[in-house]
Amino acid sequence: RRAETLIKTDRRRVVLVTMRAGAELQEHSAPGPITIHALTGAFDVTIGDESRSLEAGELISIQANQRHAVRASADGAFLLTISWLPDDTSEAAAVNGDEELGA
């Protein structure tokens, strides 16, 4: 397999991933939501106990911190988009602080 980062910002990364048939990305999770957009070939995406076939032109979205794995059922490529969520606790504290000041 091969991965090439196409876009990299503080909150988003877009990676072109190519895989040969039979190659796998072992089960893992991402800190933010991701999408997998199959460009060519075919992939089996496992999310928890469910598996889904993903073919060229199809897109799947996976929530933050959800365990998943990818296996190429045919040679192919996909775009992986990873987003990082803002620190919810910091934002919540700021919002709560603003509300308290305005009260």
C-alpha positions in Angstrom: 0.0 0.0 0.0 1.0 3.6 -0.5 -0.3 6.9 0.9 0.4 10.4 -0.4 -0.9 13.4 1.5 -2.5 15.8 -0.9 -3.8 18.5 1.5 -2.7 19.1 5.1 -4.2 21.8 7.4 -4.6 22.1 11.1 -8.1 20.5 11.0 -8.2 18.4 7.8 -6.0 16.0 5.8 -6.7 14.5 2.4 -4.7 11.4 1.6 -4.5 9.4 -1.6 -4.2 5.7 -0.6 -3.4 3.0 -3.2 -3.6 -0.7 -2.3 -3.0 -4.0 -4.0 -5.7 -6.7 -3.8 -5.4 -8.4 -0.4 -3.6 -5.5 1.3 -5.2 -4.4 4.6 -5.3 -1.5 7.0 -5.6 -3.2 10.4 -8.4 -2.1 12.7 -7.9 1.4 14.1 -9.8 4.6 14.9 -9.3 8.2 14.0 -9.7 11.2 16.4 -12.2 12.9 14.1 -14.7 11.9 11.4 -13.4 10.5 8.2 -14.6 9.7 4.7 -13.3 7.0 2.3 -14.1 7.7 -1.4 -13.2 4.8 -3.6 -11.7 6.1 -6.9 -10.7 2.8 -8.5 -10.9 -0.9 -7.5 -12.9 -2.3 -4.6 -12.6 -2.4 -0.8 -14.2 -4.1 2.1 -14.6 -1.7 5.0 -15.4 -3.1 8.4 -16.9 -0.8 11.0 -17.3 -2.6 14.3 -19.1 -5.9 13.5 -20.4 -4.7 10.1 -18.7 -5.0 6.7 -19.5 -3.1 3.6 -18.2 -3.4 0.1 -17.0 -0.1 -1.4 -16.6 0.2 -5.2 -15.2 2.9 -7.4 -17.4 6.1 -7.1 -18.8 5.2 -3.7 -18.2 7.1 -0.5 -18.5 6.1 3.1 -18.4 8.3 6.3 -17.2 7.0 9.6 -17.7 8.8 12.9 -14.8 9.9 15.2 -13.2 7.3 17.4 -15.1 4.4 15.6 -13.0 1.3 15.1 -12.7 0.3 11.4 -10.5 -1.6 9.0 -10.0 -1.6 5.2 -9.1 -4.5 2.9 -8.6 -4.2 -0.8 -10.6 -6.8 -2.6 -9.1 -5.6 -5.9 -6.2 -3.3 -6.8 -7.4 0.3 -6.2 -7.1 3.7 -4.8 -9.2 5.8 -2.5 -9.3 9.4 -1.1 -9.2 9.4 2.7 -10.3 12.7 4.3 -9.6 13.0 8.0 -11.1 15.9 10.0 -10.1 17.0 13.5 -12.9 18.3 15.7 -12.3 21.3 17.8 -11.7 20.6 21.5 -15.3 20.4 22.7 -14.4 20.9 26.4 -12.5 24.1 25.6 -15.3 25.5 23.5 -17.9 24.5 26.1 -15.9 26.2 28.8 -15.6 29.4 26.7 -19.3 29.4 25.9 -20.3 28.8 29.5 -17.8 31.5 30.6 -19.4 34.0 28.2 -22.9 33.2 29.4 -21.9 33.6 33.0 -20.2 37.0 32.2 -23.3 38.2 30.3 -25.7 37.1 33.1 
